[in-house]
């Protein structure tokens, strides 16, 4: 990705010191600069080829910009409804209409204290939050943009066109809420309302999907059991399928931060694997699971 790179000041005393990769911070499109991943954030977790994070950031920014621009300009012509998931009702609006409405609302927002010069510069509704984990980039979305709706639309386009539009991105995972990984109850508190909202009336299969990076202290099963209880209470008619679930409750842990999402279209969108979605059309494989497995590195 082309763009400026900020180099942090070297320690006093001149060169010769050991240089770490973490000493470089990409500043392009990040507004006031990248922040650290932490509780309260929401956005998209990008899994990419290791050591190609800079290129993946550029690809992700371009995908998001193009998607928002397309939906904002042509939503009225998009009459294709969102595909229905089994055993659940879906509002009669298109993904394009919804994204267009969100984008329009964001464009009308004016930060307090802004002047004419500031207004002349377009403000992107996202920034980068540093994960400290190779092969993982977090794009923090401004309030008003739904990460699930945004990523769903990107994957729908990949499925329809057979083109990922991003050479180095593997997976685009919507993150509805970040919490403190040190508090087991925080995961339950996050999942409860998300499960009620996303799986209301759902009678299919689901599973808790767990991933952990840069953290070896958490009790994995205590978190999974706590989350599963919340889902069971929200949708008692649903059943667990650990091999090929229709829906997923995703719990990702990166260092001290937990990332939580409830995704009803987990199987349909090939586990949110962008490469698998693009490959599915080209290979015309009826069993999408085999495609996703080959394209998933982790």
C-alpha positions as CSV (number, residue, x, y, z in Angstrom):
1,X,0.0,0.0,0.0
2,X,1.4,3.4,-0.9
3,X,1.3,6.0,1.8
4,X,3.3,7.6,4.5
5,X,4.9,5.7,7.4
6,X,5.6,7.4,10.6
7,X,8.9,6.4,12.3
8,X,9.0,6.8,16.0
9,X,12.0,8.7,17.4
10,X,15.1,6.5,18.1
11,X,16.5,6.4,21.6
12,X,19.0,9.0,22.5
13,X,22.6,8.1,21.8
14,X,22.5,7.4,18.1
15,X,22.0,4.3,16.0
16,X,23.2,0.8,16.4
17,X,20.2,-0.2,18.5
18,X,18.0,-3.1,17.7
19,X,15.0,-2.1,15.5
20,X,11.7,-3.8,16.1
21,X,8.9,-4.1,13.6
22,X,6.5,-2.6,16.1
23,X,8.4,0.7,15.8
24,X,6.6,1.5,12.6
25,X,3.0,2.7,12.6
26,X,1.0,3.2,9.4
27,X,-0.6,6.6,9.4
28,X,-2.5,6.6,6.1
29,X,-6.3,6.9,6.6
30,X,-6.0,6.5,10.3
31,X,-7.2,10.0,11.3
32,X,-5.5,11.1,14.4
33,X,-3.3,7.9,14.4
34,X,-3.8,4.3,15.3
35,X,-5.0,3.5,18.8
36,X,-4.6,0.3,20.7
37,X,-7.3,-2.4,20.6
38,X,-9.4,-2.3,23.7
39,X,-12.9,-2.7,25.3
40,X,-15.8,-0.7,23.9
41,X,-14.6,-0.9,20.3
42,X,-16.5,-2.4,17.4
43,X,-15.4,-3.0,13.8
44,X,-13.8,-5.7,11.6
45,X,-11.0,-8.1,12.4
46,X,-8.9,-8.7,9.3
47,X,-6.9,-12.0,9.1
48,X,-4.2,-11.6,6.5
49,X,-1.0,-13.1,5.2
50,X,1.7,-12.7,7.9
51,X,4.0,-9.7,7.3
52,X,1.6,-8.4,4.7
53,X,-0.4,-6.3,7.1
54,X,0.3,-3.0,5.4
55,X,-1.0,-4.3,2.1
56,X,-4.0,-5.8,3.7
57,X,-4.9,-2.5,5.4
58,X,-4.8,-0.8,2.0
59,X,-7.0,-3.5,0.5
60,X,-9.5,-3.4,3.4
61,X,-9.8,0.4,3.2
62,X,-10.4,0.2,-0.6
63,X,-13.0,-2.5,-0.1
64,X,-14.8,-0.5,2.5
65,X,-14.6,2.8,0.6
66,X,-15.9,1.2,-2.6
67,X,-18.7,-0.6,-0.7
68,X,-19.9,2.6,1.0
69,X,-19.6,4.6,-2.2
70,X,-21.5,2.0,-4.2
71,X,-24.3,1.5,-1.7
72,X,-24.6,5.2,-1.1
73,X,-25.0,6.0,-4.8
74,X,-27.0,3.0,-6.0
75,X,-28.9,1.6,-3.1
76,X,-32.2,2.7,-4.7
77,X,-31.5,0.4,-7.6
78,X,-30.5,-2.5,-5.5
79,X,-33.7,-4.6,-5.2
80,X,-32.1,-7.9,-4.4
81,X,-33.2,-8.9,-0.8
82,X,-30.9,-10.3,1.7
83,X,-30.9,-14.1,1.5
84,X,-33.1,-15.6,4.3
85,X,-31.4,-17.8,6.9
86,X,-33.4,-20.9,7.8
87,X,-36.0,-20.6,10.5
88,X,-35.7,-16.9,11.2
89,X,-37.5,-13.8,10.0
90,X,-35.5,-11.0,8.2
91,X,-36.6,-7.4,7.8
92,X,-37.8,-6.6,4.2
93,X,-34.9,-4.3,3.4
94,X,-31.8,-4.8,1.2
95,X,-28.3,-4.7,2.6
96,X,-27.6,-1.9,0.2
97,X,-30.5,0.2,1.5
98,X,-29.4,-0.3,5.1
99,X,-25.8,0.6,4.4
100,X,-26.8,3.6,2.4
101,X,-28.9,4.9,5.3
102,X,-26.1,4.4,7.7
103,X,-23.6,6.2,5.4
104,X,-26.0,9.1,4.8
105,X,-26.4,9.5,8.6
106,X,-22.6,9.5,9.0
107,X,-22.1,12.1,6.3
108,X,-24.5,14.4,8.0
109,X,-22.7,14.3,11.3
110,X,-20.5,17.3,12.0
111,X,-18.0,17.1,14.8
112,X,-18.3,19.9,17.3
113,X,-15.8,22.7,16.8
114,X,-15.2,21.9,13.2
115,X,-14.6,24.7,10.8
116,X,-14.9,25.2,7.0
117,X,-11.4,23.8,6.4
118,X,-12.1,20.7,8.4
119,X,-15.5,20.3,6.6
120,X,-13.7,20.3,3.2
121,X,-11.7,17.2,4.1
122,X,-13.7,14.0,3.9
123,X,-13.6,12.0,7.1
124,X,-13.6,8.2,6.8
125,X,-15.8,6.4,9.3
126,X,-13.0,4.1,10.4
127,X,-9.5,4.0,11.9
128,X,-6.9,1.4,12.8
129,X,-6.6,-0.2,16.2
130,X,-3.3,-1.9,16.8
131,X,-3.6,-5.6,17.8
132,X,0.1,-6.3,18.4
133,X,-0.5,-9.6,16.6
134,X,1.1,-10.5,13.3
135,X,-1.4,-11.4,10.6
136,X,-4.3,-9.6,12.4
137,X,-5.5,-6.0,11.8
138,X,-8.5,-4.4,13.5
139,X,-10.4,-1.7,11.6
140,X,-12.5,0.3,14.2
141,X,-15.8,1.5,12.8
142,X,-17.5,4.8,13.8
143,X,-20.7,4.5,15.7
144,X,-23.5,4.2,13.1
145,X,-21.9,1.6,10.9
146,X,-23.0,-2.0,11.5
147,X,-19.9,-4.2,11.1
148,X,-22.0,-7.3,10.4
149,X,-24.1,-5.7,7.7
150,X,-21.0,-4.2,6.1
151,X,-18.9,-7.4,6.0
152,X,-21.9,-9.5,5.0
153,X,-22.3,-7.2,1.9
154,X,-18.6,-7.6,1.0
155,X,-18.8,-11.4,1.2
156,X,-22.0,-11.4,-0.8
157,X,-20.2,-9.6,-3.5
158,X,-17.3,-12.1,-3.4
159,X,-19.7,-15.0,-3.7
160,X,-21.6,-13.4,-6.6
161,X,-18.5,-12.3,-8.6
162,X,-16.0,-15.0,-7.7
163,X,-13.5,-12.2,-7.0
164,X,-12.2,-11.3,-3.5
165,X,-10.8,-7.9,-4.5
166,X,-8.1,-8.3,-1.9
167,X,-5.0,-10.4,-2.5
168,X,-3.7,-10.6,1.0
169,X,-6.9,-10.7,3.1
170,X,-8.1,-14.1,4.2
171,X,-11.0,-13.5,6.6
172,X,-13.1,-10.5,7.5
173,X,-14.7,-11.0,10.8
174,X,-17.3,-8.6,12.1
175,X,-16.8,-7.6,15.7
176,X,-19.9,-6.3,17.5
177,X,-18.2,-5.5,20.8
178,X,-14.8,-5.6,22.4
179,X,-14.6,-6.4,26.1
180,X,-12.0,-7.0,28.8
181,X,-10.7,-10.5,28.5
182,X,-9.9,-10.5,32.3
183,X,-13.7,-10.6,33.2
184,X,-15.6,-13.8,32.3
185,X,-18.9,-12.0,33.0
186,X,-18.0,-9.4,30.4
187,X,-18.3,-12.0,27.6
188,X,-21.7,-13.1,28.9
189,X,-23.0,-9.6,29.3
190,X,-21.9,-8.9,25.6
191,X,-23.4,-12.1,24.2
192,X,-26.8,-11.9,25.9
193,X,-28.3,-8.9,24.0
194,X,-26.5,-9.8,20.7
195,X,-28.0,-13.3,20.8
196,X,-31.5,-12.1,21.5
197,X,-31.3,-9.6,18.7
198,X,-29.6,-11.8,16.0
199,X,-31.1,-15.2,16.8
200,X,-34.6,-14.3,17.8
201,X,-36.8,-17.2,16.6
202,X,-33.8,-19.1,15.3
203,X,-34.3,-22.9,15.4
204,X,-31.3,-24.1,13.5
205,X,-27.8,-25.1,14.7
206,X,-25.1,-23.1,16.2
207,X,-21.7,-23.3,17.9
208,X,-19.3,-21.2,19.9
209,X,-16.3,-20.5,17.8
210,X,-13.2,-19.8,20.0
211,X,-9.8,-18.4,19.0
212,X,-7.0,-17.0,21.1
213,X,-3.9,-15.1,20.3
214,X,-1.1,-13.7,22.5
215,X,-2.9,-14.9,25.6
216,X,-2.2,-18.1,27.6
217,X,-3.8,-17.3,30.9
218,X,-7.5,-17.5,30.2
219,X,-9.6,-20.6,31.1
220,X,-11.0,-21.4,27.7
221,X,-13.8,-23.7,28.8
222,X,-15.1,-21.4,31.5
223,X,-15.6,-18.7,28.9
224,X,-17.2,-21.0,26.3
225,X,-19.5,-22.5,28.9
226,X,-20.6,-19.1,30.1
227,X,-21.3,-17.9,26.5
228,X,-23.1,-21.1,25.6
229,X,-25.5,-20.7,28.6
230,X,-26.4,-17.2,27.4
231,X,-27.1,-18.5,23.9
232,X,-29.1,-21.4,25.2
233,X,-31.3,-19.1,27.3
234,X,-31.8,-16.7,24.3
235,X,-32.7,-19.4,21.8
236,X,-33.7,-22.6,23.6
237,X,-35.1,-24.2,20.4
238,X,-31.7,-24.1,18.7
239,X,-29.3,-27.0,18.8
240,X,-25.5,-27.3,19.0
241,X,-23.5,-28.5,16.1
242,X,-19.8,-28.3,16.5
243,X,-18.9,-29.5,13.0
244,X,-21.0,-27.5,10.6
245,X,-23.3,-25.0,12.4
246,X,-25.6,-22.6,10.6
247,X,-24.9,-19.8,13.1
248,X,-21.9,-19.0,15.3
249,X,-21.2,-17.1,18.4
250,X,-17.6,-15.9,17.8
251,X,-15.3,-15.3,20.8
252,X,-11.8,-14.1,19.8
253,X,-9.2,-13.1,22.4
254,X,-6.2,-11.0,21.5
255,X,-4.0,-10.3,24.4
256,X,-6.2,-8.6,27.1
257,X,-9.2,-7.9,24.8
258,X,-12.1,-10.1,23.9
259,X,-13.9,-9.7,20.6
260,X,-17.5,-10.9,20.5
261,X,-20.0,-11.4,17.6
262,X,-23.2,-13.3,17.0
263,X,-23.4,-14.3,13.3
264,X,-26.5,-16.1,12.0
265,X,-25.0,-16.5,8.5
266,X,-21.8,-18.3,9.5
267,X,-22.3,-21.3,7.2
268,X,-23.8,-19.4,4.4
269,X,-20.9,-16.9,4.2
270,X,-18.3,-19.7,4.6
271,X,-17.1,-18.8,8.1
272,X,-16.5,-15.2,6.9
273,X,-13.6,-16.3,4.8
274,X,-13.2,-13.9,1.9
275,X,-11.0,-16.2,-0.1
276,X,-13.4,-19.1,0.3
277,X,-16.3,-17.0,-0.9
278,X,-14.5,-15.9,-4.0
279,X,-13.3,-19.5,-4.7
280,X,-16.8,-21.0,-4.2
281,X,-18.1,-19.5,-7.4
282,X,-15.0,-20.3,-9.5
283,X,-14.8,-23.9,-8.4
284,X,-18.6,-24.5,-8.3
285,X,-18.2,-26.8,-5.3
286,X,-21.5,-27.8,-3.7
287,X,-19.9,-28.6,-0.4
288,X,-18.7,-25.1,0.7
289,X,-17.0,-26.5,3.8
290,X,-14.1,-28.0,1.8
291,X,-13.4,-24.7,0.1
292,X,-13.4,-22.8,3.4
293,X,-11.1,-25.4,5.0
294,X,-8.5,-25.1,2.2
295,X,-8.5,-21.3,2.3
296,X,-8.3,-20.9,6.1
297,X,-4.8,-20.7,7.5
298,X,-5.6,-20.7,11.2
